[in-house]
Every structure is written in C-alpha cells, then in structure tokens.
Amino acid sequence: MTNPASLQALLDDLQLDLEQCCRSAGVDAQWLQQHIAEGFVNASAGTGGQWRFDAIALRRVRRLVRLERDFDAAPELAALVADLEEEVRALRARLQRRGLGP
C-alpha cells in the first residue's frame, strides 16, 4: 500500500515537459500552447526555455479539457469555472482548518 505522504511528495516533485503533459491530459501541443498563451494554464520555465508542468498545472489542464468537452464550453468560460472551483476548494479548506466546515 502506498503511503499518502510519499505519494504527495511524488506529486510535489512532478515536473512534466510539454509532450508529457499533453500525453497525460490527452490534448495536442497546439491546444496546450494556446491555453498557455491565453493565460488559462500556468507553466514554469525549465532548462533550455522549455515549459514545465507540475501536478497542479496538470490537474488544471485535465479540468479544462473536461469542461470544454463535456459542456462544449469556450476556453474562457472553462477557465473561469476552473478558477471558481479552485477558489471554493480553498475557502472550504480554510473553513475546515478553523473548525467551521464539514
């Protein structure tokens, strides 16, 4: 059985290049590059100027793909929904830390 702490450590260290991120999310490079250019996905600069994607960026890419596909949402709308979902998740975590949430 995998220790949740060691799994989290692996995810924290995850760094994918453009090709790996595209393959993991099931998108083509043009789709991802466009979403980066529009500011819908954050990528960090790696060695040689290549983009690098961490676990948070990969999760967001997958979420955007599902929103655009399942709801036929425009990229701008999918990004807005993803932003709002992330904000709700963060607010719930704050409430829970203060003992006020479920």
C-alpha positions in Angstrom: 0.0 0.0 0.0 1.3 3.5 -0.9 1.9 5.9 1.9 -0.2 9.1 1.3 2.7 11.3 2.4 5.1 9.6 -0.1 2.5 9.9 -2.9 2.1 13.6 -2.1 5.9 14.0 -2.2 6.0 12.4 -5.6 3.2 14.7 -6.8 5.0 17.8 -5.4 8.1 16.9 -7.3 6.3 16.1 -10.6 7.7 18.1 -13.5 6.4 17.3 -17.0 7.5 18.7 -20.2 5.1 19.9 -22.9 4.9 16.5 -24.6 4.4 14.6 -21.3 1.7 17.0 -20.2 -0.1 16.7 -23.5 0.0 12.9 -23.4 -1.1 12.8 -19.7 -4.1 15.1 -20.4 -5.0 13.8 -23.9 -4.5 17.1 -25.7 -2.3 18.1 -28.6 0.5 20.6 -28.2 -1.3 23.3 -30.1 -4.3 23.2 -27.7 -2.0 23.5 -24.7 0.2 26.2 -26.2 -2.9 28.3 -27.0 -4.2 27.9 -23.4 -0.8 29.0 -22.1 -0.7 32.0 -24.4 -4.2 33.0 -23.3 -3.2 32.7 -19.6 -5.6 29.8 -18.8 -2.7 27.4 -17.9 0.4 28.3 -15.9 3.7 26.7 -16.9 7.1 27.4 -15.4 10.2 27.9 -17.4 12.5 24.9 -17.4 16.0 24.4 -18.7 16.5 25.5 -22.2 13.4 27.7 -22.1 11.1 24.7 -22.3 7.8 24.8 -20.3 7.5 22.6 -17.3 4.2 21.5 -15.7 3.7 20.5 -12.1 0.8 18.4 -10.6 -1.4 21.5 -10.1 -0.9 22.6 -13.7 -1.7 19.0 -15.0 -4.8 18.9 -12.8 -6.0 22.2 -14.3 -5.3 21.1 -17.9 -7.4 18.0 -17.3 -10.2 20.0 -15.7 -10.2 22.5 -18.6 -10.3 19.6 -21.1 -13.3 18.1 -19.4 -15.2 21.4 -19.1 -14.7 22.2 -22.7 -15.6 18.8 -23.9 -18.5 17.9 -21.5 -20.2 21.3 -21.6 -19.0 22.5 -25.0 -17.6 25.4 -23.1 -15.5 28.1 -24.7 -11.9 28.1 -23.3 -12.6 31.4 -21.4 -15.7 30.0 -19.7 -13.9 26.8 -18.8 -11.0 28.7 -17.3 -13.5 30.9 -15.3 -15.3 27.8 -13.9 -12.0 26.2 -13.0 -10.9 29.4 -11.2 -14.2 29.5 -9.3 -13.9 25.8 -8.3 -10.4 26.3 -7.1 -11.5 29.3 -5.0 -14.4 27.4 -3.5 -12.0 24.5 -2.6 -9.6 26.9 -1.0 -12.3 28.6 1.0 -13.7 25.3 2.2 -10.2 24.2 3.3 -9.8 27.5 5.3 -13.2 26.9 7.0 -12.3 23.4 7.8 -9.0 24.4 9.3 -10.9 26.8 11.6 -13.3 24.1 12.6 -16.2 25.7 10.8 -16.6 23.4 7.8 -17.9 19.9 7.2 
